[in-house]
Amino acid sequence: MSANLKYLSLGILVFQTTSLVLTMRYSRTLKEEGPRYLSSTAVVVAEILKIMACILLVYKESQCSLRALNRILNDEILNKPMETIKLAIPSGIYTLQNNLLYVALSNLDAATYQVTYQLKILTTALFSVSMLSKKLGVYQWLSLVILMTGVAFVQWPSDSQELDSKELSAGSQFVGLMAVLTACFSSGFAGVYFEKILKETKQSVWIRNIQLGFFGSIFGLMGVYIYDGELVSKNGFFQGYNRLTWIVVALQALGGLVIAAVIKYADNILKGFATSLSIILSTLISYFWLQDFVPTSVFFLGAILVIAATFLYGYDPRPAGNLTKA
């Protein structure tokens, strides 16, 4: 049963990661009449959906008893305000990260984004060493060097890439790259901080995700008011929403829950396999379906290095070297 859950969670992770990147990219570049949906409101809706999903999971774990659910929520959240407030920091960072991903995919093709975003492995490793005093093995340090080299190759400019980016996207490659790099640092810090909190307390990951979603909704609404308040007052909170938008929001809400399941049932090597498969699928679909990406030999070399680094990072046989990211 555990083996089935392991591969099921990894399969869902591949589907969620690939689908989210491609649908988000498509939704931000699709030309439609009327206003485009606001990414800031999509982040808020995704947080609310995540809270609802986690409450349902806690309800199931409490033998489908509303009385037990109410008791758990009161005991673990309302009656432990200091424990709940601890989640405000990673929640705020995750909210920033989710908004940055929309910016990145508005300006980068799905394949380049997917490969570059793997730099989060580097930032997570560095924050784990500094915040959790984790020891990395030789294979892991080597994988980080290979990872940086691979991402550098992927970002290496070429005449054909510059021409294609001008023809296929009105966005700025530089803005997209900065958004991805900032998201990598925020992902690394927030993930390690969240891991530290999970290890210091006995609360379930679903309760912690409810707390994250609560603060994420608050920070997200603040972002909506500050950056898009005028547009919301003019065209409404759900302006530009369509079926595709709701699919993007649902996939984003699913992401945190899938990662939690993978951490519980799988290991780093299989997670690396899922990430690598997602990169390959994103590249193929970006080229054949979205047609916003023309691969070069330099890109392929960089992608291969990144995939190899992902596998190598989870290869170190010493338990102390294994690193899971929330």
N, C-alpha and C positions, 0 to 999 in steps of 0.2 A: 504493500500500500504506500509506504514512504517513497519507494522508487517511482511509483506512478505519480505521486504528488510532486516529486522533484522535477520530472520531465514535463509535467503539466504546467507547473509554475514557470519553468524556463520557456516553454512554448508560448505561453501567454505574454511573457516579458518580450520575446522577439516580436510578437504581433503588436503589442502595445507601443513599443519603442519605434518600430518602423512605421506603423500607421499614424502615430502622433506627429512624427516629423514630416511625413509626406502630406497628410491632410492639413496640417498647420501651414506648411509652405504653400500649398495649393490655395487655401482659403485666403492667404494674405496677398496673393498675386492674381487671383481671379478677378477679372474686370466685370463689374456688374453695375446696373443702374441703381442710383440712390446711395446713401451713406454706407461705408464699410463698417462692420462690427468693431467695437472698441475692445482692444486686447485687455485693457484694465478691468472691464466688466466681466470678460470671459474668465479671468483669474479668480474673481470673487465667486462666480457661479460654480467654478470647479471646486473651490474650497467648501462651499455649502454642500455640494454633492458628495464630497469625501466625508464630511461629517455625518451625513445621512447614512452612507454605506457603513461607516464604522459603528454607528449606533445599532444598525441592523445586525452586525457581526457580534457586538456585545450582547444584544438581545438573544441571539441564537445560542451563545455560550452560557447564558443564564437560564437555559431550558425554556426559552420562549415565554418567560414570565415578566409581565410589565412591572410587577411589584419589585422583583429582583433587579430588573434593569434600572428602575428609579433609585433603588438603594445603592447600587454600584455607582451610578453617576453622581449621586450626592456624596457618598463616602470618598470616592476617588478624585472628584473634581471640585465640587463646591466646598467640601469640608477640608480640603488641602490646598488653600489658596497659594501658598508659597511654592508648592510643587508645580501648580498650574502656571504660575508666573514665570517659572524657569524656561518655559517653552516660548516665551515672547521673543527672545533673541533669535533662535533658529527660525521661528515662524516668520519674523520680519525679513530675514535674509532669504528664505525660500520664496516669499512673495516677490521680492526684488528679482530673484533668479527667474521665476516664472514669467515675469514681464519682459525680462531681457531675452528670453528665448523667442518671444514673438518678434522682438526687434531684430534678432539675429536671422530668423527665418524669413523676414521681410526683405532682407538684404543679401542673403547667401543661399546658394542652391542646397538641396537636402544632403547631397553626398559630402560636400565640403564641410557643412555644419556637423554632420555625424562624426566625421573623422576628427575634426578639430576639438569637438566637445569631449573627446576622450582624454584631453589634458586634465580633466577632473580627477583622473587616477593619480596624476602627479601631485595636484594640490591636496587631495585627500591623504596621500602618503606623507607629505611634509607636515600637514597639520596633525596627523596621528603620531608622528615622531615627536613633535613639539608639545602637544597637549596630552597625549596618552602615554608618552614614553615608550612607544612601541619600537621594537628592533626589526629592521629590515635586513633580509638576507642579501647575499651577493646577486642572486638571480633577480631580485626585485629592484635593486639599484641599477643593474644592467638594463632591465626592462624600462625603467624611467628614462634612461639616456636614449634608448632606441625609440621610445615614445616621442620624446621631444624632437628627435631627428626626423621621424616620420611626419609629424605635424608641420615641421618646417618645410619639408618637401611638398606637402599638400598645399601650403600657402605660397609656394614659390611662384612668382608671376610669370606668365608667358604671353606672347602676343595674341595667340588664339583665345586664351582665357579672357584677356582684357576686352577683345572684340566681342566675344560671346556675352560677357557680362553687360556690356553697353547695349547690345541688341536685345537681350532677353530680360533685363532687369533695370529699372530706373533707380534702384536703391544703391547705396554706397557699400562697396566691399569692405572699406575700412570701418564703417559704423558696425557692420555685421560682425567683423572680426573682434572689435573691441567689446561688443555685447557678449560674444561667446567666451572670450577670455575672462571677463568680469563674472560671468555666470559660473565658469569653472572654479574661480577662487571662492565665490559665495557658496557653491555646492560643496567644495571641500571642507570649508570651515563649518558650515551648518550641519553637514553629515557627521563629522567627527564630534561636534558638540552634542548632537542628538544621540549618538552612540554612547557618549560619556554619561548622559542623563539616564539612558536605558539601563546601563550597567550599575548605576548607583542606586536605582530604585527597583521595586518589584511590580510596578504597574505594568499592565499589558500594553503591547504595542498599539492596540486599537484605541485604548484610552488616551495614550500619548498622541495619537493621530487626531483624535477629537479635539484635544487641547491645541494642537498645532493648527487645525482648521479654524478653530474659534478665533485665535489671534490673527491668522492669515486673512480671515474675512474682514476683521476690523482694519488691519493695515491696508488691505486691498481696497476697501471702501474709502479710506483716506486718500489713496492714490487716485481713485476715480474722481473724487471731489476736487483734488488739487490740479490734476492734469487734464481731466476731461469733463469737469463740472459744467462748463458752458455748453458743450455738445450734448451732454445728457439732458440738461434742462430744455434744450432746443428740440432734440429728436427722440428722447427717451432712453432709458437704461438698456433696453434690448434692441436698439437700432441696428439694422443690418443683420440681425440673427436669421439664420435659415437652417435647413437640415444639416448642412455641412458644419456650420458653427457649433451646433449641439453635439455633433460627433466629436469634434475637436475638444470641446469642454469635457465630455464624458471620458475620453481617452486620457486627458490630463488628470482628471480626478482619479482614474484607475491606476495611474502610475505609481503613486506612493504605496498603495495597497499591494501591488504586484511586487515591488522591491522588497516589502516586508515579508511576503511569502517566499521569495527567492532566498532571502537571508535565512529564513527558518528551515527551508527544506533542501536547498542546494548548496553548492560550494563555489569557491572563486573560479576554479577552472571551468566548470560548466557555465557559470555566469559569463566568463570571458568568451566562451563559445557562442553564447546567445548574443552578446554584444557584437562579435565579429560577423555573425550571420546577419544581424540587423544592418550593419554597415554595408555589406555586400548587396542585400536586398534594396536598401535605400539608393545605392549607386545605380543599380540596374533600372529601377523604376524611375529614378530621376532622369535617366538618359532616355529610356524608351517611351515612358508615359508622359512625364511632365515636360520633357524636352527642354530643360533649362540648364543642362549640364553636358559639356563635351569633355570626356576624360582625356588626359594626356599620359604619356609614359611616366612623367615625374609624379603625377597624382597616384598612379597605380603603385609605384615604388613606395611612396609615402604611406598609402593605405595598407600595403602588405606589412610594412614595418610597424604600423600602429596595431594591426591585428596580431602580429607576432608578439609585440610587447604586452598586449592584453593577456595572451596565454602565458607568457613567461612570468608575468607578475604573480599569477596564482600557482606557479609551479614549485616554488620553494617548499621543500618537504617539512620544514620546521614549523610547528604550530604557531610559535610566537610571531612568525613572519606573515601569517595570513591576515588579510585586511578585508573587512566587510564594510560596505558603505550604505548608510541608511538613506 
